[in-house]
Amino acid sequence: MKLPPWFDPRQIYQLQGTIRREGQTQMFLGDLQYDEGQFWFVQEWQTVNGTRIPAVRWNLDAQLLEPPVAPNAEWYYPKTLEMSQES
């Protein structure tokens, strides 16, 4: 995937996709994070010593991730996330 020129790895972007839980598939809109050379969907955040950190995040395949044309639009992940993929 070629990153857009406006991409800032320190920013949190919005991600749209689908997630399957307990046999049901639903759409989500959540946080997309780039950290440790990897893209992540952050499902839950927690605050530790005044710092907000990811509590539950999912490793995403960068080759499937579709960036938007503008920085304020949602990114899209076409593959349904399965609860067993949670990391």
C-alpha positions in Angstrom: 0.0 0.0 0.0 1.3 3.5 -0.9 0.6 5.9 2.0 -1.0 9.2 1.1 1.2 12.3 1.2 -0.8 13.7 4.1 -0.4 10.6 6.3 1.0 11.3 9.8 1.9 8.2 11.7 1.3 10.0 15.0 -2.3 10.7 14.2 -5.3 8.5 15.0 -7.6 8.1 12.0 -11.1 6.7 11.6 -11.5 3.2 10.2 -14.6 1.6 8.8 -15.0 -2.1 8.4 -16.9 -5.2 9.6 -16.3 -7.4 12.7 -17.8 -10.8 13.5 -18.7 -11.6 17.1 -20.6 -14.7 18.2 -21.7 -15.5 14.7 -23.0 -12.1 13.9 -21.3 -9.6 11.5 -21.7 -5.9 12.1 -20.1 -2.7 10.7 -17.8 -0.6 12.9 -16.3 2.8 12.9 -13.3 3.0 15.1 -9.8 4.3 15.6 -6.9 3.4 13.2 -3.4 3.6 14.7 0.0 3.2 13.2 2.5 2.0 15.7 5.6 -0.3 15.8 5.6 -0.3 11.9 2.1 -1.8 11.9 -1.5 -0.7 11.3 -4.0 -1.4 14.1 -7.7 -1.1 14.7 -8.1 0.0 18.3 -11.2 -1.6 19.7 -10.8 -0.3 23.3 -8.7 2.4 25.0 -7.6 2.7 28.7 -5.9 5.4 30.7 -2.8 4.5 32.6 -1.0 7.1 34.6 -2.8 9.9 32.7 -1.9 8.4 29.3 -4.4 7.0 26.9 -3.2 3.6 25.5 -4.8 0.9 23.4 -6.3 -1.9 25.6 -7.6 -4.1 22.8 -6.3 -3.7 19.2 -6.3 -5.8 16.1 -3.4 -6.2 13.7 -4.4 -5.2 10.1 -3.0 -6.4 6.8 -1.6 -3.1 5.3 -2.0 -4.6 1.7 -5.8 -4.7 2.3 -6.2 -1.3 4.0 -7.7 1.4 1.7 -6.7 5.0 2.6 -9.1 7.8 1.8 -8.4 10.6 -0.6 -8.6 13.2 2.2 -7.2 13.1 5.8 -10.6 13.7 7.4 -12.4 10.8 5.7 -12.5 7.2 7.0 -10.1 4.5 6.0 -11.6 1.2 4.9 -10.7 -2.4 5.7 -12.5 -4.8 3.4 -11.8 -8.0 5.4 -14.1 -9.0 8.2 -12.3 -9.1 11.5 -13.0 -12.3 13.5 -12.9 -12.3 17.3 -10.2 -15.0 17.2 -7.9 -12.5 15.4 -7.8 -10.2 18.5 -4.4 -9.4 19.8 
